[in-house]
Amino acid sequence: MTEKEILSLTAVGLGKKIKSKEVTVIEAVKAVLGQIRSMEPDLNSFVTVDEAFALSQAEAVQKKIDAGELTGPLAGVPVAIKDNICIKDMKTTCSSNILSDFVPTYTAQAVENLIEAGAIIIGKTNMDEFAMGSTTETSAFGPTKNPWNLEYVPGGSSGGSCTAVAAGECFYALGSDTGGSIRQPASYCGVTGLKPTYGTISRYGLIAYGSSLDQIGPVAKDVTDCAAILEVLTSHDKKDSTSVDRKDNHFMEALTKDVKGLRVGIPADYLGEGLNEEVKEAVLKAAKVLEEKGAVVETFDLGRVKYAIPAYYVIASAEASSNLSRFDGVKYGYRAREYEGLHGMYKKSRSEGFGAEVKRRIMLGSFVLSSGYYDAYYIKALKTKALIKKSFDEAFAKYDVILGPTAPTTAPKLNESLSDSLKMYLGDIYTISVNLAGLPGLSIPFGTDHKGLPIGIQLIGDCFQEKNILRAGFALEGEHGYTMPELALKAINGREEK
């Protein structure tokens, strides 16, 4: 197979070709490394690429596949990992100066599961610093650019992972989702992103932002890939006290085109003011497709979600201020060169190490947790979170799946929303409530706007009901499947011509 043919495959498709000996693991790894070399000067998707490690893994995994020891659908398939997920002996920075030289001594459980399944780790992807941002512009290592148009952002905070998948720099990637950080960039980059039910995938080895909201999840080219990856990632982990022991992890079973009788609700609140008209049209078109395939589609009121953004930013910032207090220049990470006394070292190390958005959220979190404001803000936000969860419980008594937009618009231009924090925060309006309620959410590409930028639609399920959203997503996928950006195709064609 040519390099272009290899890079056009999905993760599951490549796994089949490797098993049937049409492609070797080394060929697959060399194909993505070539694409990375071509694309990275433009995109900046990666913080770290370890070619030698990837090639040595490829040789070892190929031997195991040939010996019949690795038989899973992802054996030999190259993957990229978001740079807030630890891998032993591989630099993990959270795209922050304060961790610019941090090398973990252990590997995250989610990555261990992938390695056990025969995945080939290519490197670590760029992100918003400590996952705080919606554009991947707050990274200390420079912004990542959208492969569909370099003047636009890829979304965030998992923008590097989504860009890498869209541009053929890997076949799938891991991201983390605290308030939409997998689904929103997946929407902007025209790929498929899944945030599982809270507790489904171990958070051991994920550098924490908001502990009650963070969840690792897959970014891939289609729903089938996401289902296969989720099967590998789902496991009970005693090292994570929030990890759930799930028995129903056969997610590939849900991949049937049959949605007859599936009850689909569209919140009227999601189609109101602030939603781009082309995005709205895509959601309504998806609803029509599901209806034609036999699903029952209705609009309904999900009123309390309008309080999701203030509740989220109070809770997430409070947890961030607590989680990030460990980065003090004492045990690991950056330490200021010149300071006076212990407190001086803390202040200078943190002031120089953290970026503006991280400082903003730490200060907001410290404020809402302070003695005079704890009841007025933090406790009130927790009560609001419980009410939002109640609203979803009531909705899922009637519906199997909630359909809506992933983001209110397609990707904004670089520097457009970074200067206006409130505008950036409002970009997460449709994704945040899913994290507050601990629900699973799936973003799939569903057409493009007049500028040629991808539009994503979101499917939300009840807790532990990933199969419902995978089933609906799989039924919709044939209408608007994954396509590779022209920029990425040109890079492949250019190398093949040489």
N, C-alpha and C positions, 0 to 999 in steps of 0.2 A: 504494500500500500504506500501511496505517496504521503508526504508530510501533511499536505492539505487534507487528504482523506482521513488521516489519523486525527487531526485536530478538529475535524467536523463531527467526530463521534461524541456521543454522550458518555458519561462515566460507565454506565452499565453496558452500553454498546462496545466500548473499548475492552471491558472485562471479558466479554464474549469472544472478541477477536483474539485476545491474548490466549484464552483457553483453547481456541481452535487452531492456534499456532499461525494465524494470519499476520499477527503483529507480535514482536517481542517487547518485553518490558523496557529494555534498553532503548529501542526505537521510539517508544512512547515518551520516555523521559527526555531523550535528545530532541524530540519534536517540540516539547513545551519549553525546554531550555533555549532552543533557537528562537522561539517566539518571544520569550522574555528578553533576550538580547536585542531583538528588533524593536520591541514595543516600549521597553522601560524608559528610554530617554524621553519619550512623549508622555507616558502614563504615570510613572512613579507609583506603581501598585505595590511594590515590595520594599520592605525595610531590609530584609536579609534573604539572599538566595544562596543555598549551599549545594553547588553543583557536584562536588566530590562526594558528599554524603548521599545525594540523590542517586548518583550512578552506582555507588557501592551497595545501597539498598536494592537497586534494580537487579543487580547480579544475584544477590542472596535470595530475593523473592522469586526470580525466574527459576532458580534451582528448586525451590519449594513447590512451585506450580508444576514443574516437570515431574517432580517426585509424587505428585498427587496429595501433597500435604496442605496446600491452599486451594480451596475449591469455591470460595465465595464470589459474589458478583463484582466485588471491588478489588480483587487481588491483582496487584501490579499496576493499579491506576494512580497517576500522580495527583497529589492534593496539596493545597496551600493552607496555612493555618494563620488565623488572625493573631496579631502580635501582642495580645493580652492573654494568650493561652500558653502555658509553660511547656517547654520541651527541654529535657536534660541536655546540657552542654551546647544549646543553641541560644544565641542572644535573644532576649525577650524584653522589649523596651516600653510597651504601651504607647509607642510613638511620643515619648516624653524625654526631655533632657535629664530628668531626675533618675531615670532607669536606663540611660543610654548605653551603659556597659554591663548591665545585669545579665548574668548567665545562670539560669536555674540549676539546681542539683537534683531535680525530679521532673517527671513528665505528667501532664494532666491526664486524668483517667480517660477522658474522651479520645485523646490522641493515642493512648495505650490501646484502646479498643480498635482504632483504625490500623495501628501497626500490627496488631494481632490478626487483623483481616487481610493483611498484605498490602496496605496502602504505601505509596512512595511519597515521602514528605520532601517538597521542593524548597520551601522556605516560609518566611513570616511576612504577612501582608500589612501594608500601611493602614492607619486608622486615625480617627479623631483622638487626640490625647486623652488617655484613660477612658476612652469611649464616650467622651463628653463633647457632643457636637452632632450635626446632621448633614455635614458636607465633606468630611475628611480634609478640611482646611485648617483645623486646629493642630494637626500633626507637627511635631518639632522638626520633622524631616521633609517638610514641604507638602503641598497639597497633591492628592491624586486627581487625575483628570478623567472625565467621562470618555470612554472609547468611541461613543457614537458621535461626539463632537467635543474637541479638546477645549472649547471655550466654556464648557459647562461642568458642573460638579457631578461626582458619581453618587452623591448622597453619603450618609454616614450613620453610625460610626464605622460600619464594616465596609466602607467604600473600596478599600484595597482588595478585599476578598471578592466583592461583586465585579469589580473591574477586571480582575485577573481571570475570572470565569468567562465573562463576556468576551474578552480579547483572546481567549485560547491560550492563556499563560498557565493554565492548569485545567483539569477536567471537572473538579469541584473544589470547594473550600469550606473551612469552618469559619463561622462568625459568632458574635455574641449579640444578644438582643435584650436591652434594658427598657427601651421605650419605643422600639421599632427599628433598632439598629441593624437588623438583617433584612427586614421586609422593605423598608423605605429605599435603601440603596439598590436592592434587587429590582424594585420598580423602576428606578432611574436608569439602571443599566440593562434592562431587558432580560433579566435572568429570573430563576425561580428561587425564592427564599422561604425557609420554614422556621418558625419559632414554635418549638414544642410546648406542651403543658409544663408548667413550672415543676421541677423535680424529676422530669423524665430522663434528662442527661446530667451526669455528675458535674458539679461545679468545682470539684477538686482540681486545682491547677489553673483555674480561671482567676486572674487578678481582679479583685472585686471593685465594682463601682457602687451599685445599689444591690445589696445581697438578697433582698426580698423580691427583686425584680429581674436580676440577671439570669439569662438562660443561653447556653450554647446551642447552635443549630446549624444545619447545612445550607449552603448556597450551591446551586447546580444549574444545569441547562434545562432540565424538565422535571416533572412531578415524579416520574419513575425513579430517577436518580435520587431525589430527596427521600422517597420511601425506602429505597435500598440503604442509603446512608443512615437514616434514622434507625433502621433495624440493627445496624452495627453499633451505633452510639448508645442506644437504650440499654442500660444495665443498672442494677442496684449497686451502690457504692457505700460501704460502711464508713469511708473517710469523709463523706458528705452527709451531714445530719438531715438535710432537706431532700436527699435522694429517695425516690419512691421505688418500691419493688414491684414492677409491672410484669404481668404475665402475658398481656396482649401486645406483643411486639412484632407480630407478623404483618407489617404495614403494606407489604406488596400485595397482599390478598385484596386490599381495597381498590386496586387498580382495574376497575371494570368501567366500561362506558355507560353502564346502566344506572341512571339516576331516577328511574321511575318511582314516584311516590316520595322522593326526597323533599322535605319541607324547607324552603329557603326564605329567609326574612331579609328585607332591605330596610335599614333604619332610615326613616324620613329625615332625621337629623343629619345624616351623612350626605344628603343630596341638596342641602340648602346653600346658604350664603358662603362664599369663599371657595367653592369647588369650581375648578376649571371646567368649561363646557365640554371640551373634548374628552376629559376624564369621565365626566358624568355620562356622556354618550357611550363610552366603553363599558361602564357598569351596567347601563340599561340594555346594551346589546348582549352582554353576558347573561343577564337575567332572562332575556328572550330566548337565547340558545338553550339554557337549562329548562325553560318552560316547554320548548318544542321537543325536548328529549324526555319529557314526562314528569319533571319536577313541579312542585306546587310553589309558586312565587307570590309573596305578598309584601307590602310595605307596612311598617309598624313604628311605634314611637319608642325610642330608647333615650328618653329625656335626660337622665342624670349624667350621661357621658359628657355633657358640656362642661362639667366641673373637673374632667379628667386632667387637663393640662396643669391647672394650679395645684391640684392634689399631687400629681406626679412629681412636679419640680420641687415641692416641699419635701416629699418623702425621699426622693432620689438624692437630693442635695444633702439632706440630713444624714443619710447613710454614707454618702461619699465623704462628708467631713469626718466621719468616724473612721471609715476604711482607709482614707488617705493620710490619717495621722501617723501611720507607721513609717511613712517616708520622711525621715527626720535627719538624714545624713549620718546616722550613728552606725547601723549594722550593715547596710548595703546601699547601693545607689550613689547618687551625686552628693558630694560634700563641698561647700564653699572653701576656697583656698585661704581666704583671709577673714578672720572674725575675732570677736572678743568675748570670751566666756561661752558657757553652754547654751544659754538662751540666744546669744548672738549667732552661734553656729546653726541652731534650729531655724532662726528667722532668715538668715542669708541663704542657707542651703535650699529652703523651701521657696523663697522669693526668686532665686536664680533658676531653680530646677523646674518649677511648674509654669505652664503657660497661662495666658489671661483668662481663658474660659474655665480652666480648672480652678484657678484662684477665685473666680466669681462664684462658682458653685460651692466651693469649700466655705467661703464667707457666708453665703446664703444659708447653707446647712448649719453652720455654727450659730447663726442668728436665730433660726427657728427652733434650735435645741436649747437656747439660753433660757435661764430661769424665768424671765419675765414674759417670754413669748412661746414657751413650750405648749401650753394649753391652747393659746390663741391660734397657733398655726399647725404645729406637728400633730397634736391630738385630733384637731379638726380635720386634717388631711387624712388621717387613718380612718376616721368615721366616714368620710366621703368615699374612701377606697372601699369600705364595706358596703356602702349604698350602691356603688357602681357594680360590685360583684352581685348584689341582690338583683339589680336590673337585668344583668345577663342571665342569672338563674331563671328569672321570670320569662325572659325571651326564649331560653332553651327548653322551657316547658312546652313551647308551641312549635319551635323550629329546630331542625337538625344542623343547619348552617346559616350563618349571617354573611351576606354579600355586601361589599362596599368598595370604595376606592382605597388604595394603599396610602396615597399621598394626595393632597389637594391639587397639585399641579405636576407637570413633568419637571425634569431637572432644571433648577435655576442656573444662571450664569455664575462663574467664579467671582468671588468678592461681592456678590449681590446681597446675600443674607448674613454673611459673617459680620458685617458692620452693624447689623440690626439684630441683636440677640432675640428679641421678642418674635421677629419674623421667622427666625430659625426655629424657635421653640414651637411655633404654630404649624410648622411643617410636619410635626409628629401627631397632629390632632386625631388622625384615624387609627393610629397604631398603639398609642400610649395605654388606652383603657384595657387592651388585651393583656398587657403586662400587669396592670393593677389587679386584674381579676385572675391572673395565673393561667389564662386560656391559651390554646394553640391557635396560631394564625399562619396563613399561607399566602404569599404574594406570587402571582403568575403574570407573565407578560401578556398583554391583550391589545395589540395594535400599537400604532405610533401617532403622534400629533402632526400638525402641519409643518413643524420644524424637523421632522424625522426622528424625534426623540421618543423612546419607549414609554408606553403607558402601562402601569401595573394595576391589577385589581386584587382585592383581598378577600379571602374566605376565612371566616372565624368559626371555630367549633367549641363545643362544651369541653370541660376538663376531661382529659384522657380520651377524647373522641377525634383523634387525628385522622382516623380512617374516613370519617365523613367528609372532611375538607379535602383529603387526598382523592377521594372518589369524585367529588364535584370538580376539583382542579383537573383531574385526568380527563373528565368528560368535556371540559372547556378547551383543553390544550390543543386539540386538533384544529381549532378555529384560528389560533394565533400561536404557533410554536416558536421555539427559540431560533433566532437567526444571528449570525455573527456580524458585528459592525464592519463596514467597508475598510476602515483603517486596519483592522486585524487581518482581513483577507489580503489586502495589498502587501502587508509584511510577509505573509506566507508565500504569495505569488512571487515577490521579489527574491526571496531566498531560493525558491525552486528554479527560477530562471537562471540564477547564477550556477 
